[in-house]
Amino acid sequence: LGLRPRRTLRLVLWTAEEQGGIGAEQYYQLHKENISNFDIVMESDEGTFRPSGLGFTGNAKARDIVKEIMTLLQPINVTDVYDNADGTDIDYWMRNGVPGASLHDDLSKYFWFHHSQGDTMTVQDPKQMNLCAAVWTVVSYVIADMEEMLPR
């Protein structure tokens, strides 16, 4: 689309979440001196099933902003903001004041596949996966393009 937000978006994929979060800890240790430059950290660790909204950890002003952003997702009916983001990969940042978000979705089939031989891309529903991607795209772009960073 040729869109360029005011601030950088960084997508990080690492390993070892199931082995004690060592990938997340390593990334945090390498980048914590720049913590004031991190606007929000987000994690998706519940699969890519039909999303319902975001868990959010941050102060009341930041929560109000995230709630307003989520109204942009009304056309796909994904507007809820739940208490508390969670996730091994973003905990280090949130403990040190960076707002965090985690995707909430329909977990009813999660353990049909999670950590099994059936946990492959072939079981993904492209429509549901696209909805999850739409949530992250809208939220991350809008936050990165705001004049001010999210309040801490």
C-alpha positions in Angstrom: 0.0 0.0 0.0 3.0 2.3 0.2 2.2 3.2 3.8 5.1 4.1 6.1 4.5 4.7 9.8 6.3 7.3 11.8 8.2 4.7 13.9 9.7 1.4 13.0 7.8 -1.8 13.3 9.9 -4.8 14.3 8.8 -8.4 13.9 10.9 -10.8 15.9 10.7 -14.6 15.5 12.7 -16.6 17.9 12.9 -20.1 19.3 13.0 -21.8 22.7 9.8 -20.3 24.2 8.9 -23.8 25.4 12.4 -24.4 26.8 12.2 -21.6 29.3 11.9 -18.5 27.1 15.6 -18.3 26.4 15.1 -16.7 23.0 12.9 -13.9 24.5 15.3 -13.4 27.4 18.3 -13.2 25.0 16.5 -10.6 22.9 15.5 -8.6 25.9 19.1 -8.6 27.3 20.4 -7.4 23.9 17.9 -4.6 23.5 16.9 -3.5 27.1 19.1 -0.4 27.0 16.7 1.0 24.3 13.6 0.1 26.3 12.4 3.8 26.1 12.1 3.4 22.3 9.7 0.4 22.5 6.1 1.6 22.2 4.4 -1.8 22.6 5.3 -5.5 22.6 2.8 -8.0 21.2 2.6 -11.7 21.2 0.5 -14.3 19.5 0.8 -17.7 21.2 -2.7 -19.1 21.0 -2.6 -20.2 17.4 -4.4 -18.6 14.5 -8.0 -19.4 15.2 -10.8 -16.9 15.0 -9.7 -13.8 17.0 -11.9 -12.0 19.5 -9.6 -9.2 20.6 -6.5 -8.4 22.6 -5.4 -8.9 26.1 -3.7 -5.6 27.2 -1.3 -4.6 29.9 -0.6 -1.0 30.4 -1.9 2.1 32.1 -5.5 3.4 31.8 -4.6 6.1 29.1 -2.8 3.5 27.0 -5.8 1.1 27.4 -8.2 3.8 26.2 -6.0 4.4 23.1 -5.9 0.6 22.4 -9.7 0.4 22.8 -10.1 3.2 20.3 -7.8 1.5 17.8 -9.7 -1.8 18.2 -12.9 0.0 17.0 -11.3 0.1 13.6 -11.7 -3.7 13.5 -15.5 -3.5 13.9 -16.0 -4.7 10.3 -14.4 -8.1 11.2 -16.0 -8.1 14.7 -12.8 -8.2 16.7 -13.0 -5.3 19.1 -12.6 -6.6 22.6 -9.8 -5.5 24.9 -9.3 -7.9 27.8 -7.4 -7.4 31.0 -3.8 -8.4 31.0 -1.6 -9.4 28.1 0.3 -12.5 28.7 3.1 -14.4 27.1 6.6 -15.6 27.9 8.0 -13.7 25.0 6.8 -10.3 26.2 6.9 -10.6 30.0 10.4 -9.1 30.4 9.3 -5.9 28.6 5.9 -5.6 30.4 7.6 -6.0 33.8 9.7 -3.0 32.9 6.8 -0.8 31.9 6.4 -1.4 28.2 2.7 -1.8 27.3 1.9 -5.3 26.0 -0.8 -7.0 23.9 -1.6 -10.6 23.3 -4.1 -12.0 20.8 -7.2 -13.7 22.1 -8.8 -16.2 19.9 -11.0 -19.3 19.8 -9.0 -22.0 21.7 -11.5 -24.8 21.3 -9.4 -26.6 18.7 -5.9 -25.5 19.9 -4.9 -28.7 21.6 -6.2 -30.8 18.7 -2.9 -29.8 17.0 -0.6 -28.0 19.4 2.7 -29.9 19.9 1.4 -32.9 17.9 2.3 -34.4 14.5 -0.7 -32.6 13.2 0.7 -29.2 14.0 1.5 -28.1 10.5 0.5 -25.3 8.2 -1.9 -27.6 6.4 -4.4 -27.5 9.3 -4.5 -23.7 9.2 -7.7 -22.0 8.1 -6.5 -19.2 5.8 -9.5 -17.0 6.6 -9.0 -17.2 10.3 -5.2 -16.7 9.9 -5.9 -13.7 7.8 -8.2 -12.2 10.5 -5.4 -12.7 13.1 -2.9 -11.0 10.7 -5.4 -8.1 10.2 -5.6 -7.5 13.9 -1.8 -7.3 14.3 -1.5 -5.2 11.1 -4.0 -2.6 12.2 -2.9 -2.3 15.8 0.8 -2.2 15.1 0.5 0.2 12.2 -1.7 2.7 14.0 0.4 2.6 17.2 3.6 3.1 15.1 2.1 6.0 13.3 0.7 7.9 16.2 2.3 11.3 17.0 3.1 10.3 20.5 4.1 6.9 21.9 1.7 5.0 24.1 1.7 6.4 27.6 3.5 4.5 30.3 
